[in-house]
Amino acid sequence: MAPEQRRAERRRLLLDAAFDLLGEGGDAITVRAVCERARLNPRYFYESFTDRNHLLVGLYDDVASALAVEVAAA
């Protein structure tokens, strides 16, 4: 797997972990909790996101994009 693909996969794992934690209540969305849920080292978090807020913006963008695809398909 190319380095860009591995980086994209790790980013996806972090976004999925944040989404799961948000569904469980939202207060537990910390860098540590997201990394633990994704089973990734925190250095990989900072490879994709500068901080928790950047992660949440990325998650919002990801969900909005998926919703747009579903709406367009309908």
N, C-alpha and C positions, 0 to 999 in steps of 0.2 A: 504494500500500500504506500502511495506517495505521501510525503510529509504533509502536504496540504489536505489530503484526505483524512489523515489521522487527526490533524488539528480540527477539521470540520466535524469529525465524529466526536471528539472530546467536547466541542462546543455544544453539539446536539445533546450529549449526555448531561451536561450541566443545565441546559435549558429544560430538559425533561425532568430532571431532579427538582429544579425550582418550581416547575408547574405542579408536580406531585406535592411538594411541601405547601404550596399556596392552597391547594385543594384540601389540605389537612388543617388549615387554620391561618396560614399566612404569617403568624408571628415568628415562626421558626425559620424564616428564610434568612439565614446568615451565610457568610462565605463558608464557614466550617460545616454547617449542616448540609449545604448544597454539595460540597466536595465529598462529604461522607456518603450521602445518598448516591452520588454518581460514582463513588469508589475511585476518585481521582485525587491526586496530590494538589494542594492549593496552588502550586506554581502553574498548573494547567488552567486553573480559574483565571489567574492574572494574564495568561497567554491570550485569553479571549475577552476578558472584561477588566475594566480599571477598578471597579468597586461594585458593591451590591446594587446601587442605583442603575449603573450601566447594565447589569444583568437583568434587572426588572424592565428596563426599556427594551432590551433585546427580546425578552419574553413577550412583552406587549406587542412588539412588531411581528414576532413569529405567529402569535395567535391571530392577530389582525390579518396577516397574509393568508393563513389557512382559512379563515372565515371568508375572505374575499374570493378565494378559489371555490369554496362551497356555494357561495351565493351566485357566482358566475355560472356554475354548473347547473344550478337550479333554474 
